[in-house]
Amino acid sequence: MNNWTVVEVLRHARHDWMNKLQLIKGNLALNKIDQVERLMDEMVMDARMETHLSNLKLPKFAEILLTFNWEKHPFHIEYEILDESSSWPVDDEKIARWIQDFFEIIENSIEPYYENHLSLSFELNDKNVRFYFDFSGTIKDIHKINKWLDDQKLLLKEVFVKEINEKKLIAEIIV
C-alpha cells in the first residue's frame, strides 16, 4: 500500500478525469453522441461507487480499491457496491489485508502481458459481507489460486468457487 500525499492523489484523480474528458471530446469530434452519453453515464456511475465506497467507514479497504488502478498491476479492477449500508460488520484492517492478499495471489497467478480484468461486487447480507469475484484474462497457475482459496475456508465463513479455468475465475466469498 502506497502512502499517497494529497498532491499525488490529486494528480492521479486529475489524470483519470482528463483521460475520460479526452475520450468524450474525441467522440464529440467524431459526432458519436451515443458513445459520449455512454461515457458520461460510466463517469456518473464511477463517481457514485466511489462515494458509496468512501462512506463505508472502511478507509483502508476503500483506499486499496480507489487507488489500485493508479499503480502498475497485471490486471485492472472495477467494483460495485450492491448495498449502501454505512456500517458493515467487518474490521477495516482485516478486510484490507485480506483483499490485498487476494489481489497479490491473482497477480502472481496470471500472465502479466494479457488483458486481465477483475470485477468485484460486494454487499451486506444477513450480517455478513458477501464478495463476488469475476476474473477474466489468462491464468497461468490455477493450482496456486485454488490452494489459496482452500486455505481461506479456514479463515472465512464460506468460499464458493463457481468456475476456474485458464481464462476465468468466478467465486463468491462470505466474510
mmCIF file of the C-alpha atoms, coordinates in Angstrom:
data_MODEL
# 
_entry.id   MODEL 
# 
loop_
_atom_site.group_PDB 
_atom_site.id 
_atom_site.type_symbol 
_atom_site.label_atom_id 
_atom_site.label_alt_id 
_atom_site.label_comp_id 
_atom_site.label_asym_id 
_atom_site.label_entity_id 
_atom_site.label_seq_id 
_atom_site.pdbx_PDB_ins_code 
_atom_site.Cartn_x 
_atom_site.Cartn_y 
_atom_site.Cartn_z 
_atom_site.occupancy 
_atom_site.B_iso_or_equiv 
_atom_site.pdbx_formal_charge 
_atom_site.auth_seq_id 
_atom_site.auth_comp_id 
_atom_site.auth_asym_id 
_atom_site.auth_atom_id 
_atom_site.pdbx_PDB_model_num 
ATOM 1   C CA . MET A 1 1   ? 0.000   0.000   0.000   1.00 0.00 ? 1   MET A CA 1 
ATOM 2   C CA . ASN A 1 2   ? 1.359   3.363   -1.010  1.00 0.00 ? 2   ASN A CA 1 
ATOM 3   C CA . ASN A 1 3   ? 1.421   6.361   1.327   1.00 0.00 ? 3   ASN A CA 1 
ATOM 4   C CA . TRP A 1 4   ? -0.128  8.871   -1.055  1.00 0.00 ? 4   TRP A CA 1 
ATOM 5   C CA . THR A 1 5   ? 0.389   12.560  -0.493  1.00 0.00 ? 5   THR A CA 1 
ATOM 6   C CA . VAL A 1 6   ? -2.502  14.904  -1.185  1.00 0.00 ? 6   VAL A CA 1 
ATOM 7   C CA . VAL A 1 7   ? -0.707  16.178  -4.285  1.00 0.00 ? 7   VAL A CA 1 
ATOM 8   C CA . GLU A 1 8   ? -0.205  12.627  -5.623  1.00 0.00 ? 8   GLU A CA 1 
ATOM 9   C CA . VAL A 1 9   ? -3.857  11.738  -5.048  1.00 0.00 ? 9   VAL A CA 1 
ATOM 10  C CA . LEU A 1 10  ? -4.991  14.892  -6.820  1.00 0.00 ? 10  LEU A CA 1 
ATOM 11  C CA . ARG A 1 11  ? -2.569  14.231  -9.692  1.00 0.00 ? 11  ARG A CA 1 
ATOM 12  C CA . HIS A 1 12  ? -3.884  10.684  -10.213 1.00 0.00 ? 12  HIS A CA 1 
ATOM 13  C CA . ALA A 1 13  ? -7.535  11.744  -9.909  1.00 0.00 ? 13  ALA A CA 1 
ATOM 14  C CA . ARG A 1 14  ? -6.984  14.623  -12.342 1.00 0.00 ? 14  ARG A CA 1 
ATOM 15  C CA . HIS A 1 15  ? -5.226  12.265  -14.769 1.00 0.00 ? 15  HIS A CA 1 
ATOM 16  C CA . ASP A 1 16  ? -8.206  9.869   -14.696 1.00 0.00 ? 16  ASP A CA 1 
ATOM 17  C CA . TRP A 1 17  ? -10.692 12.685  -15.287 1.00 0.00 ? 17  TRP A CA 1 
ATOM 18  C CA . MET A 1 18  ? -8.594  14.172  -18.093 1.00 0.00 ? 18  MET A CA 1 
ATOM 19  C CA . ASN A 1 19  ? -8.458  10.780  -19.848 1.00 0.00 ? 19  ASN A CA 1 
ATOM 20  C CA . LYS A 1 20  ? -12.232 10.490  -19.636 1.00 0.00 ? 20  LYS A CA 1 
ATOM 21  C CA . LEU A 1 21  ? -12.748 14.049  -20.862 1.00 0.00 ? 21  LEU A CA 1 
ATOM 22  C CA . GLN A 1 22  ? -10.406 13.414  -23.797 1.00 0.00 ? 22  GLN A CA 1 
ATOM 23  C CA . LEU A 1 23  ? -12.491 10.373  -24.747 1.00 0.00 ? 23  LEU A CA 1 
ATOM 24  C CA . ILE A 1 24  ? -15.631 12.494  -24.639 1.00 0.00 ? 24  ILE A CA 1 
ATOM 25  C CA . LYS A 1 25  ? -14.008 15.248  -26.678 1.00 0.00 ? 25  LYS A CA 1 
ATOM 26  C CA . GLY A 1 26  ? -12.769 12.763  -29.293 1.00 0.00 ? 26  GLY A CA 1 
ATOM 27  C CA . ASN A 1 27  ? -16.178 11.134  -29.618 1.00 0.00 ? 27  ASN A CA 1 
ATOM 28  C CA . LEU A 1 28  ? -17.843 14.535  -29.899 1.00 0.00 ? 28  LEU A CA 1 
ATOM 29  C CA . ALA A 1 29  ? -15.434 15.443  -32.715 1.00 0.00 ? 29  ALA A CA 1 
ATOM 30  C CA . LEU A 1 30  ? -16.480 12.223  -34.480 1.00 0.00 ? 30  LEU A CA 1 
ATOM 31  C CA . ASN A 1 31  ? -20.146 13.052  -33.764 1.00 0.00 ? 31  ASN A CA 1 
ATOM 32  C CA . LYS A 1 32  ? -20.571 9.802   -31.815 1.00 0.00 ? 32  LYS A CA 1 
ATOM 33  C CA . ILE A 1 33  ? -23.182 11.120  -29.411 1.00 0.00 ? 33  ILE A CA 1 
ATOM 34  C CA . ASP A 1 34  ? -24.230 7.638   -28.231 1.00 0.00 ? 34  ASP A CA 1 
ATOM 35  C CA . GLN A 1 35  ? -20.619 6.954   -27.205 1.00 0.00 ? 35  GLN A CA 1 
ATOM 36  C CA . VAL A 1 36  ? -20.436 10.304  -25.372 1.00 0.00 ? 36  VAL A CA 1 
ATOM 37  C CA . GLU A 1 37  ? -23.625 9.519   -23.464 1.00 0.00 ? 37  GLU A CA 1 
ATOM 38  C CA . ARG A 1 38  ? -22.307 6.060   -22.558 1.00 0.00 ? 38  ARG A CA 1 
ATOM 39  C CA . LEU A 1 39  ? -19.005 7.542   -21.317 1.00 0.00 ? 39  LEU A CA 1 
ATOM 40  C CA . MET A 1 40  ? -20.807 10.165  -19.271 1.00 0.00 ? 40  MET A CA 1 
ATOM 41  C CA . ASP A 1 41  ? -23.094 7.531   -17.735 1.00 0.00 ? 41  ASP A CA 1 
ATOM 42  C CA . GLU A 1 42  ? -19.999 5.486   -16.802 1.00 0.00 ? 42  GLU A CA 1 
ATOM 43  C CA . MET A 1 43  ? -18.400 8.548   -15.216 1.00 0.00 ? 43  MET A CA 1 
ATOM 44  C CA . VAL A 1 44  ? -21.507 9.217   -13.119 1.00 0.00 ? 44  VAL A CA 1 
ATOM 45  C CA . MET A 1 45  ? -21.703 5.554   -12.047 1.00 0.00 ? 45  MET A CA 1 
ATOM 46  C CA . ASP A 1 46  ? -17.983 5.502   -11.159 1.00 0.00 ? 46  ASP A CA 1 
ATOM 47  C CA . ALA A 1 47  ? -18.387 8.672   -9.074  1.00 0.00 ? 47  ALA A CA 1 
ATOM 48  C CA . ARG A 1 48  ? -21.380 7.146   -7.255  1.00 0.00 ? 48  ARG A CA 1 
ATOM 49  C CA . MET A 1 49  ? -19.452 3.954   -6.493  1.00 0.00 ? 49  MET A CA 1 
ATOM 50  C CA . GLU A 1 50  ? -16.500 5.990   -5.192  1.00 0.00 ? 50  GLU A CA 1 
ATOM 51  C CA . THR A 1 51  ? -18.889 7.920   -2.941  1.00 0.00 ? 51  THR A CA 1 
ATOM 52  C CA . HIS A 1 52  ? -20.508 4.738   -1.627  1.00 0.00 ? 52  HIS A CA 1 
ATOM 53  C CA . LEU A 1 53  ? -17.110 3.140   -1.057  1.00 0.00 ? 53  LEU A CA 1 
ATOM 54  C CA . SER A 1 54  ? -15.862 6.211   0.800   1.00 0.00 ? 54  SER A CA 1 
ATOM 55  C CA . ASN A 1 55  ? -18.961 6.176   3.022   1.00 0.00 ? 55  ASN A CA 1 
ATOM 56  C CA . LEU A 1 56  ? -18.491 2.575   4.211   1.00 0.00 ? 56  LEU A CA 1 
ATOM 57  C CA . LYS A 1 57  ? -16.291 3.671   7.112   1.00 0.00 ? 57  LYS A CA 1 
ATOM 58  C CA . LEU A 1 58  ? -13.604 1.253   5.937   1.00 0.00 ? 58  LEU A CA 1 
ATOM 59  C CA . PRO A 1 59  ? -10.852 3.739   4.980   1.00 0.00 ? 59  PRO A CA 1 
ATOM 60  C CA . LYS A 1 60  ? -8.012  1.268   4.375   1.00 0.00 ? 60  LYS A CA 1 
ATOM 61  C CA . PHE A 1 61  ? -10.194 -1.035  2.304   1.00 0.00 ? 61  PHE A CA 1 
ATOM 62  C CA . ALA A 1 62  ? -11.562 1.939   0.336   1.00 0.00 ? 62  ALA A CA 1 
ATOM 63  C CA . GLU A 1 63  ? -8.067  3.288   -0.306  1.00 0.00 ? 63  GLU A CA 1 
ATOM 64  C CA . ILE A 1 64  ? -6.955  -0.025  -1.799  1.00 0.00 ? 64  ILE A CA 1 
ATOM 65  C CA . LEU A 1 65  ? -9.868  -0.120  -4.234  1.00 0.00 ? 65  LEU A CA 1 
ATOM 66  C CA . LEU A 1 66  ? -9.795  3.589   -5.073  1.00 0.00 ? 66  LEU A CA 1 
ATOM 67  C CA . THR A 1 67  ? -6.065  3.648   -5.852  1.00 0.00 ? 67  THR A CA 1 
ATOM 68  C CA . PHE A 1 68  ? -5.446  0.143   -7.245  1.00 0.00 ? 68  PHE A CA 1 
ATOM 69  C CA . ASN A 1 69  ? -5.656  1.107   -10.911 1.00 0.00 ? 69  ASN A CA 1 
ATOM 70  C CA . TRP A 1 70  ? -3.278  4.043   -10.367 1.00 0.00 ? 70  TRP A CA 1 
ATOM 71  C CA . GLU A 1 71  ? -0.378  1.661   -9.869  1.00 0.00 ? 71  GLU A CA 1 
ATOM 72  C CA . LYS A 1 72  ? 1.128   -0.805  -12.302 1.00 0.00 ? 72  LYS A CA 1 
ATOM 73  C CA . HIS A 1 73  ? -0.577  -4.190  -11.981 1.00 0.00 ? 73  HIS A CA 1 
ATOM 74  C CA . PRO A 1 74  ? -1.086  -7.012  -14.492 1.00 0.00 ? 74  PRO A CA 1 
ATOM 75  C CA . PHE A 1 75  ? -4.851  -6.665  -14.132 1.00 0.00 ? 75  PHE A CA 1 
ATOM 76  C CA . HIS A 1 76  ? -7.412  -3.902  -13.895 1.00 0.00 ? 76  HIS A CA 1 
ATOM 77  C CA . ILE A 1 77  ? -10.209 -3.834  -11.320 1.00 0.00 ? 77  ILE A CA 1 
ATOM 78  C CA . GLU A 1 78  ? -13.683 -2.426  -11.222 1.00 0.00 ? 78  GLU A CA 1 
ATOM 79  C CA . TYR A 1 79  ? -16.034 -2.679  -8.281  1.00 0.00 ? 79  TYR A CA 1 
ATOM 80  C CA . GLU A 1 80  ? -19.689 -2.305  -7.458  1.00 0.00 ? 80  GLU A CA 1 
ATOM 81  C CA . ILE A 1 81  ? -21.298 -1.926  -4.072  1.00 0.00 ? 81  ILE A CA 1 
ATOM 82  C CA . LEU A 1 82  ? -24.632 -3.708  -4.041  1.00 0.00 ? 82  LEU A CA 1 
ATOM 83  C CA . ASP A 1 83  ? -25.608 -2.449  -0.580  1.00 0.00 ? 83  ASP A CA 1 
ATOM 84  C CA . GLU A 1 84  ? -25.168 1.124   0.608   1.00 0.00 ? 84  GLU A CA 1 
ATOM 85  C CA . SER A 1 85  ? -25.210 0.379   4.320   1.00 0.00 ? 85  SER A CA 1 
ATOM 86  C CA . SER A 1 86  ? -22.826 2.696   6.102   1.00 0.00 ? 86  SER A CA 1 
ATOM 87  C CA . SER A 1 87  ? -21.945 0.251   8.853   1.00 0.00 ? 87  SER A CA 1 
ATOM 88  C CA . TRP A 1 88  ? -20.502 -3.092  7.817   1.00 0.00 ? 88  TRP A CA 1 
ATOM 89  C CA . PRO A 1 89  ? -19.760 -5.839  10.350  1.00 0.00 ? 89  PRO A CA 1 
ATOM 90  C CA . VAL A 1 90  ? -16.103 -6.229  9.397   1.00 0.00 ? 90  VAL A CA 1 
ATOM 91  C CA . ASP A 1 91  ? -12.814 -4.979  10.691  1.00 0.00 ? 91  ASP A CA 1 
ATOM 92  C CA . ASP A 1 92  ? -11.246 -2.482  8.255   1.00 0.00 ? 92  ASP A CA 1 
ATOM 93  C CA . GLU A 1 93  ? -7.706  -3.691  8.924   1.00 0.00 ? 93  GLU A CA 1 
ATOM 94  C CA . LYS A 1 94  ? -8.670  -7.344  8.436   1.00 0.00 ? 94  LYS A CA 1 
ATOM 95  C CA . ILE A 1 95  ? -10.643 -6.816  5.220   1.00 0.00 ? 95  ILE A CA 1 
ATOM 96  C CA . ALA A 1 96  ? -7.949  -4.524  3.775   1.00 0.00 ? 96  ALA A CA 1 
ATOM 97  C CA . ARG A 1 97  ? -5.242  -7.102  4.450   1.00 0.00 ? 97  ARG A CA 1 
ATOM 98  C CA . TRP A 1 98  ? -7.425  -9.872  3.022   1.00 0.00 ? 98  TRP A CA 1 
ATOM 99  C CA . ILE A 1 99  ? -8.221  -8.031  -0.228  1.00 0.00 ? 99  ILE A CA 1 
ATOM 100 C CA . GLN A 1 100 ? -4.531  -7.156  -0.664  1.00 0.00 ? 100 GLN A CA 1 
ATOM 101 C CA . ASP A 1 101 ? -3.631  -10.832 -0.233  1.00 0.00 ? 101 ASP A CA 1 
ATOM 102 C CA . PHE A 1 102 ? -6.302  -11.810 -2.748  1.00 0.00 ? 102 PHE A CA 1 
ATOM 103 C CA . PHE A 1 103 ? -5.042  -9.264  -5.296  1.00 0.00 ? 103 PHE A CA 1 
ATOM 104 C CA . GLU A 1 104 ? -1.476  -10.477 -4.731  1.00 0.00 ? 104 GLU A CA 1 
ATOM 105 C CA . ILE A 1 105 ? -2.375  -14.135 -5.348  1.00 0.00 ? 105 ILE A CA 1 
ATOM 106 C CA . ILE A 1 106 ? -4.183  -13.151 -8.549  1.00 0.00 ? 106 ILE A CA 1 
ATOM 107 C CA . GLU A 1 107 ? -1.240  -11.001 -9.610  1.00 0.00 ? 107 GLU A CA 1 
ATOM 108 C CA . ASN A 1 108 ? 1.189   -13.888 -9.062  1.00 0.00 ? 108 ASN A CA 1 
ATOM 109 C CA . SER A 1 109 ? -1.017  -16.417 -10.869 1.00 0.00 ? 109 SER A CA 1 
ATOM 110 C CA . ILE A 1 110 ? -1.788  -14.668 -14.148 1.00 0.00 ? 110 ILE A CA 1 
ATOM 111 C CA . GLU A 1 111 ? 0.041   -13.858 -17.360 1.00 0.00 ? 111 GLU A CA 1 
ATOM 112 C CA . PRO A 1 112 ? 1.095   -10.226 -16.995 1.00 0.00 ? 112 PRO A CA 1 
ATOM 113 C CA . TYR A 1 113 ? 1.035   -9.153  -20.656 1.00 0.00 ? 113 TYR A CA 1 
ATOM 114 C CA . TYR A 1 114 ? -2.541  -10.138 -21.422 1.00 0.00 ? 114 TYR A CA 1 
ATOM 115 C CA . GLU A 1 115 ? -5.759  -8.255  -20.957 1.00 0.00 ? 115 GLU A CA 1 
ATOM 116 C CA . ASN A 1 116 ? -6.717  -9.231  -17.408 1.00 0.00 ? 116 ASN A CA 1 
ATOM 117 C CA . HIS A 1 117 ? -9.742  -7.801  -15.652 1.00 0.00 ? 117 HIS A CA 1 
ATOM 118 C CA . LEU A 1 118 ? -11.280 -8.382  -12.212 1.00 0.00 ? 118 LEU A CA 1 
ATOM 119 C CA . SER A 1 119 ? -14.793 -7.257  -11.388 1.00 0.00 ? 119 SER A CA 1 
ATOM 120 C CA . LEU A 1 120 ? -15.807 -7.408  -7.783  1.00 0.00 ? 120 LEU A CA 1 
ATOM 121 C CA . SER A 1 121 ? -19.174 -6.735  -6.248  1.00 0.00 ? 121 SER A CA 1 
ATOM 122 C CA . PHE A 1 122 ? -19.941 -6.764  -2.572  1.00 0.00 ? 122 PHE A CA 1 
ATOM 123 C CA . GLU A 1 123 ? -22.932 -6.436  -0.308  1.00 0.00 ? 123 GLU A CA 1 
ATOM 124 C CA . LEU A 1 124 ? -24.087 -6.727  3.249   1.00 0.00 ? 124 LEU A CA 1 
ATOM 125 C CA . ASN A 1 125 ? -26.245 -9.808  3.583   1.00 0.00 ? 125 ASN A CA 1 
ATOM 126 C CA . ASP A 1 126 ? -27.576 -11.281 6.846   1.00 0.00 ? 126 ASP A CA 1 
ATOM 127 C CA . LYS A 1 127 ? -24.854 -9.585  8.902   1.00 0.00 ? 127 LYS A CA 1 
ATOM 128 C CA . ASN A 1 128 ? -22.120 -10.863 6.582   1.00 0.00 ? 128 ASN A CA 1 
ATOM 129 C CA . VAL A 1 129 ? -20.177 -9.244  3.807   1.00 0.00 ? 129 VAL A CA 1 
ATOM 130 C CA . ARG A 1 130 ? -20.521 -11.177 0.570   1.00 0.00 ? 130 ARG A CA 1 
ATOM 131 C CA . PHE A 1 131 ? -17.990 -10.695 -2.227  1.00 0.00 ? 131 PHE A CA 1 
ATOM 132 C CA . TYR A 1 132 ? -18.496 -11.761 -5.819  1.00 0.00 ? 132 TYR A CA 1 
ATOM 133 C CA . PHE A 1 133 ? -15.349 -12.017 -7.933  1.00 0.00 ? 133 PHE A CA 1 
ATOM 134 C CA . ASP A 1 134 ? -15.335 -12.369 -11.699 1.00 0.00 ? 134 ASP A CA 1 
ATOM 135 C CA . PHE A 1 135 ? -11.870 -12.508 -13.265 1.00 0.00 ? 135 PHE A CA 1 
ATOM 136 C CA . SER A 1 136 ? -11.312 -12.788 -16.987 1.00 0.00 ? 136 SER A CA 1 
ATOM 137 C CA . GLY A 1 137 ? -7.890  -12.983 -18.551 1.00 0.00 ? 137 GLY A CA 1 
ATOM 138 C CA . THR A 1 138 ? -5.110  -15.537 -18.707 1.00 0.00 ? 138 THR A CA 1 
ATOM 139 C CA . ILE A 1 139 ? -4.458  -17.612 -15.594 1.00 0.00 ? 139 ILE A CA 1 
ATOM 140 C CA . LYS A 1 140 ? -1.143  -19.472 -15.639 1.00 0.00 ? 140 LYS A CA 1 
ATOM 141 C CA . ASP A 1 141 ? -1.319  -21.064 -12.175 1.00 0.00 ? 141 ASP A CA 1 
ATOM 142 C CA . ILE A 1 142 ? -4.814  -22.310 -11.332 1.00 0.00 ? 142 ILE A CA 1 
ATOM 143 C CA . HIS A 1 143 ? -3.366  -24.572 -8.607  1.00 0.00 ? 143 HIS A CA 1 
ATOM 144 C CA . LYS A 1 144 ? -1.958  -21.574 -6.680  1.00 0.00 ? 144 LYS A CA 1 
ATOM 145 C CA . ILE A 1 145 ? -5.333  -19.800 -6.722  1.00 0.00 ? 145 ILE A CA 1 
ATOM 146 C CA . ASN A 1 146 ? -7.211  -22.974 -5.729  1.00 0.00 ? 146 ASN A CA 1 
ATOM 147 C CA . LYS A 1 147 ? -4.831  -23.634 -2.852  1.00 0.00 ? 147 LYS A CA 1 
ATOM 148 C CA . TRP A 1 148 ? -5.137  -20.076 -1.564  1.00 0.00 ? 148 TRP A CA 1 
ATOM 149 C CA . LEU A 1 149 ? -8.928  -20.200 -1.789  1.00 0.00 ? 149 LEU A CA 1 
ATOM 150 C CA . ASP A 1 150 ? -8.960  -23.573 0.023   1.00 0.00 ? 150 ASP A CA 1 
ATOM 151 C CA . ASP A 1 151 ? -6.793  -22.064 2.771   1.00 0.00 ? 151 ASP A CA 1 
ATOM 152 C CA . GLN A 1 152 ? -9.307  -19.217 3.103   1.00 0.00 ? 152 GLN A CA 1 
ATOM 153 C CA . LYS A 1 153 ? -12.032 -21.694 4.015   1.00 0.00 ? 153 LYS A CA 1 
ATOM 154 C CA . LEU A 1 154 ? -10.409 -21.930 7.457   1.00 0.00 ? 154 LEU A CA 1 
ATOM 155 C CA . LEU A 1 155 ? -10.490 -18.147 7.941   1.00 0.00 ? 155 LEU A CA 1 
ATOM 156 C CA . LEU A 1 156 ? -13.747 -17.100 6.307   1.00 0.00 ? 156 LEU A CA 1 
ATOM 157 C CA . LYS A 1 157 ? -17.356 -18.146 6.694   1.00 0.00 ? 157 LYS A CA 1 
ATOM 158 C CA . GLU A 1 158 ? -17.744 -19.562 3.198   1.00 0.00 ? 158 GLU A CA 1 
ATOM 159 C CA . VAL A 1 159 ? -15.803 -19.781 -0.074  1.00 0.00 ? 159 VAL A CA 1 
ATOM 160 C CA . PHE A 1 160 ? -17.578 -20.909 -3.246  1.00 0.00 ? 160 PHE A CA 1 
ATOM 161 C CA . VAL A 1 161 ? -15.558 -21.340 -6.421  1.00 0.00 ? 161 VAL A CA 1 
ATOM 162 C CA . LYS A 1 162 ? -18.143 -21.442 -9.170  1.00 0.00 ? 162 LYS A CA 1 
ATOM 163 C CA . GLU A 1 163 ? -15.711 -21.666 -12.080 1.00 0.00 ? 163 GLU A CA 1 
ATOM 164 C CA . ILE A 1 164 ? -11.974 -21.635 -12.545 1.00 0.00 ? 164 ILE A CA 1 
ATOM 165 C CA . ASN A 1 165 ? -10.001 -22.355 -15.690 1.00 0.00 ? 165 ASN A CA 1 
ATOM 166 C CA . GLU A 1 166 ? -7.219  -20.789 -17.758 1.00 0.00 ? 166 GLU A CA 1 
ATOM 167 C CA . LYS A 1 167 ? -9.436  -17.853 -18.770 1.00 0.00 ? 167 LYS A CA 1 
ATOM 168 C CA . LYS A 1 168 ? -11.850 -17.286 -15.906 1.00 0.00 ? 168 LYS A CA 1 
ATOM 169 C CA . LEU A 1 169 ? -12.350 -17.299 -12.148 1.00 0.00 ? 169 LEU A CA 1 
ATOM 170 C CA . ILE A 1 170 ? -15.782 -16.825 -10.636 1.00 0.00 ? 170 ILE A CA 1 
ATOM 171 C CA . ALA A 1 171 ? -16.013 -17.032 -6.850  1.00 0.00 ? 171 ALA A CA 1 
ATOM 172 C CA . GLU A 1 172 ? -18.254 -15.969 -4.019  1.00 0.00 ? 172 GLU A CA 1 
ATOM 173 C CA . ILE A 1 173 ? -16.774 -15.351 -0.592  1.00 0.00 ? 173 ILE A CA 1 
ATOM 174 C CA . ILE A 1 174 ? -18.560 -14.593 2.664   1.00 0.00 ? 174 ILE A CA 1 
ATOM 175 C CA . VAL A 1 175 ? -16.593 -12.816 5.353   1.00 0.00 ? 175 VAL A CA 1 
# 
